[in-house]
Amino acid sequence: MIEVSYFSDELGTADIRESIRMGVEAGATGIEIRGALFGREVNTITDDEVRTLKGYLKEFGARVAVIGSGVGKCALEKRDEVELTIKRFRRMTELAHAFGTDIIRVFAFWNPYWRQSRVLRPDLAEIMPQIRAAFEPIIEHAEREKVFVAFEPEGDTNSGNCRQIRQIIDGLGGSPALAVAWDVNNAAHTGEVPLPDGYGQIKGRIRHLHVKPDRERSIRTVANTAVSYRQVFERLLADGYDGPASIEHWGSPEGMLDGIRQTRDLLASMNALKR
């Protein structure tokens, strides 16, 4: 089954309680926490704020499905930034336990060419030793704490699509803790066909999915491809997927709520809506 989730900081309010209320009323039960948390980012939320947020979640019957961390969104060549991201992952693990989730979204460090063009990609074989050195303590901690390190395909980072994420997972030794937060649209924007190409690279590793609109502000197709989100959902479910699908980047609070409703209705029509 698939749980409708959403990025709580994209509903146009700094009031996290109001964001939860709005999202739940639109049809979501899960939230992905990233920013706009009591005026803080998820990286700096306090224990007192965690307790308050848990109270709001209980009030509206929702849960934190994913920790939308910024871990790995830093320059690989800057040791101080890498050390900070390792430290932050430990805190994200504490938050995952506090909220009862095991999914922590991460990134594979900035693509050094992203300011020039997202099309330019690094040679992963050349930088894998550096990526491995940075992620080894993160992976060891994740294995110990029983959480997933879920890489998101993102053009600004070294993992722009599913093929590159597969290279990174293999280069990191293939630990069971290594997973994927499949942003289908992001990967498609690199020219990767979602099905079967992208999916074939990460099958069995997906713990989380992002749902973004096409040009018509709908989920009929993934980005500019001929693949529909229905097809994506069907393939995931056929292979046993049981997790969240987070609504992201619909352009406005109203768009976000429409994205939640569209996803809820599609999953309900498929009898695949997790409540």
Summary of the structure (lengths in Angstrom):
residues: 275
radius of gyration: 17.6
end to end distance: 8.9
largest distance: 49.8
contacts: 955
relative contact order: 0.15
helix: 45%
strand: 16%
